[in-house]
Amino acid sequence: MLRKVLLVGAFVLMLPALAHAQGPQNKPFGLGLALGEPTGVTGKYWFNQKNALQFAVGWGYYPHGGGAIYCDYLYNVFTLVRAGKAPFNLLFYMGLGGKLGVWDYHYRDRDYDDTGASLGVRIPFGITMVFVKGPFEVFLEIVPGLAFIHPHPFWFDLDACIGGRFYF
């Protein structure tokens, strides 16, 4: 028990160091909007220049319409464009995450209605434009995945979105 308390205490003491993360203008936390799959509110927390955690809450459409929430660990693989002539850094990233969805399925005009939940694995690939002179980020990502969704045991899931975040 004492070991767990010490571990949590050490993590809390490290939080100020994590706050010096490498988001736009060295601000670690951003909120914004994403359009696509799912469409909704998105957030991102940068741990350092290479690692970040992103999440979103919104409305998904594929394979059935309904609410969706996801969280992904992201790793910036390499820089495509460095700030200098351009007012931004353009980064390529990839990651791994999970998605939870609640959906409502209506089959055409027939009397077949079904609702349920799905749980899935996501593998995001994307590019992000991190502006140097402003606390902004614009991103584009494609996310293949595998969902476990009723009545299908497995479903290939494909998310894609474009969005932006403002950093605090």
C-alpha positions as CSV (number, residue, x, y, z in Angstrom):
1,M,0.0,0.0,0.0
2,L,2.8,2.4,0.9
3,R,4.5,1.7,-2.4
4,K,1.3,2.7,-4.3
5,V,1.0,5.9,-2.3
6,L,4.7,6.7,-3.1
7,L,4.2,6.0,-6.8
8,V,1.1,8.2,-7.0
9,G,3.0,10.9,-5.1
10,A,6.0,10.7,-7.5
11,F,3.6,11.0,-10.4
12,V,1.9,14.1,-8.9
13,L,5.3,15.7,-8.3
14,M,6.3,15.0,-12.0
15,L,3.2,16.8,-13.4
16,P,4.8,20.3,-13.4
17,A,7.6,18.8,-15.5
18,L,5.1,17.3,-17.9
19,A,3.5,20.8,-18.2
20,H,6.6,21.9,-20.2
21,A,5.4,19.8,-23.0
22,Q,6.1,20.7,-26.6
23,G,2.8,21.6,-28.1
24,P,2.3,24.9,-30.0
25,Q,4.2,27.6,-28.2
26,N,5.2,25.0,-25.6
27,K,1.6,24.8,-24.3
28,P,0.7,21.2,-23.5
29,F,-3.1,21.1,-23.8
30,G,-5.3,21.9,-26.7
31,L,-9.0,21.7,-27.5
32,G,-10.8,22.0,-30.8
33,L,-13.2,20.5,-33.3
34,A,-12.9,17.5,-35.6
35,L,-15.0,17.0,-38.8
36,G,-15.3,13.5,-40.1
37,E,-15.5,10.3,-38.2
38,P,-16.4,11.0,-35.5
39,T,-17.4,14.7,-35.7
40,G,-17.1,16.4,-32.3
41,V,-14.8,17.9,-29.7
42,T,-11.2,16.9,-29.8
43,G,-8.3,17.4,-27.3
44,K,-4.6,16.7,-27.2
45,Y,-2.0,16.6,-24.4
46,W,1.7,16.7,-25.4
47,F,4.0,14.9,-23.1
48,N,7.1,16.0,-25.1
49,Q,8.1,16.7,-28.7
50,K,7.5,13.1,-29.8
51,N,4.6,11.8,-27.6
52,A,1.1,12.9,-27.1
53,L,-2.4,11.7,-26.1
54,Q,-5.4,12.7,-28.1
55,F,-9.1,12.1,-27.4
56,A,-12.5,13.0,-28.9
57,V,-16.1,12.9,-28.1
58,G,-18.6,13.1,-30.9
59,W,-21.0,11.5,-33.3
60,G,-19.9,8.7,-35.6
61,Y,-21.5,7.5,-38.8
62,Y,-19.7,4.3,-39.7
63,P,-20.8,1.5,-39.7
64,H,-23.9,2.8,-37.8
65,G,-24.7,6.3,-36.5
66,G,-24.3,7.1,-32.9
67,G,-22.1,8.6,-30.2
68,A,-18.4,7.8,-30.1
69,I,-15.5,8.4,-27.8
70,Y,-11.8,7.5,-28.4
71,C,-8.4,8.0,-27.0
72,D,-5.1,7.5,-28.8
73,Y,-1.4,7.5,-27.9
74,L,0.5,9.3,-30.7
75,Y,4.1,9.2,-31.7
76,N,5.6,11.9,-34.0
77,V,7.6,9.7,-36.4
78,F,9.3,12.5,-38.3
79,T,9.1,16.1,-39.4
80,L,8.1,16.7,-43.0
81,V,8.6,20.5,-42.9
82,R,10.5,22.5,-40.3
83,A,9.6,26.0,-39.3
84,G,11.8,28.6,-41.0
85,K,10.6,29.6,-44.4
86,A,7.2,28.1,-43.4
87,P,5.4,29.5,-40.2
88,F,4.8,25.9,-39.0
89,N,6.2,22.5,-38.4
90,L,4.5,19.7,-40.3
91,L,4.8,16.4,-38.5
92,F,3.9,12.9,-39.5
93,Y,2.5,10.8,-36.6
94,M,1.1,7.4,-35.9
95,G,-0.3,5.7,-32.9
96,L,-2.6,3.2,-31.2
97,G,-5.8,3.7,-29.3
98,G,-9.3,2.5,-28.5
99,K,-12.8,3.6,-29.5
100,L,-16.2,3.1,-27.7
101,G,-19.4,3.7,-29.6
102,V,-23.1,3.5,-29.0
103,W,-25.1,3.2,-32.2
104,D,-28.6,3.0,-33.5
105,Y,-29.2,1.0,-36.7
106,H,-32.2,1.3,-38.9
107,Y,-32.2,-0.9,-42.0
108,R,-33.6,1.1,-44.9
109,D,-37.4,1.4,-44.7
110,R,-37.9,-2.0,-43.1
111,D,-39.0,-2.7,-39.6
112,Y,-35.5,-3.7,-38.5
113,D,-34.1,-1.5,-35.8
114,D,-31.2,-2.4,-33.5
115,T,-29.1,-0.6,-31.0
116,G,-25.9,-1.5,-29.2
117,A,-22.4,-0.7,-28.3
118,S,-19.1,-1.3,-30.0
119,L,-15.5,-1.4,-28.8
120,G,-12.6,-1.1,-31.2
121,V,-8.9,-0.8,-31.7
122,R,-7.6,2.2,-33.7
123,I,-4.3,2.8,-35.5
124,P,-4.1,6.5,-36.4
125,F,-1.9,7.9,-39.1
126,G,-1.8,11.6,-39.8
127,I,-0.1,14.9,-40.4
128,T,-0.3,17.8,-38.1
129,M,0.6,21.4,-38.8
130,V,1.9,23.0,-35.6
131,F,2.1,26.8,-35.9
132,V,5.1,28.6,-34.5
133,K,3.6,32.1,-33.9
134,G,0.3,31.0,-32.6
135,P,-1.1,28.4,-30.2
136,F,-2.8,26.5,-33.0
137,E,-2.6,23.1,-34.6
138,V,-4.4,21.8,-37.7
139,F,-4.5,18.1,-38.5
140,L,-5.6,15.4,-41.0
141,E,-5.7,11.8,-40.1
142,I,-6.8,8.4,-41.4
143,V,-7.5,5.7,-38.8
144,P,-8.0,2.0,-39.8
145,G,-9.2,-0.2,-37.0
146,L,-11.1,-3.2,-36.0
147,A,-14.4,-3.0,-34.1
148,F,-16.2,-5.6,-32.1
149,I,-19.8,-4.7,-32.9
150,H,-23.1,-6.5,-32.5
151,P,-24.4,-8.4,-34.5
152,H,-21.1,-8.8,-36.3
153,P,-18.2,-10.4,-34.3
154,F,-15.6,-8.2,-36.1
155,W,-16.0,-5.1,-38.3
156,F,-13.4,-3.3,-40.2
157,D,-13.6,0.3,-39.0
158,L,-12.3,3.3,-40.9
159,D,-12.2,6.7,-39.4
160,A,-10.9,9.9,-41.0
161,C,-11.1,13.5,-40.0
162,I,-9.7,17.0,-40.3
163,G,-9.6,19.4,-37.4
164,G,-7.9,22.0,-35.4
165,R,-7.1,22.8,-31.8
166,F,-6.3,25.9,-29.8
167,Y,-3.7,25.5,-27.0
168,F,-3.9,26.8,-23.5
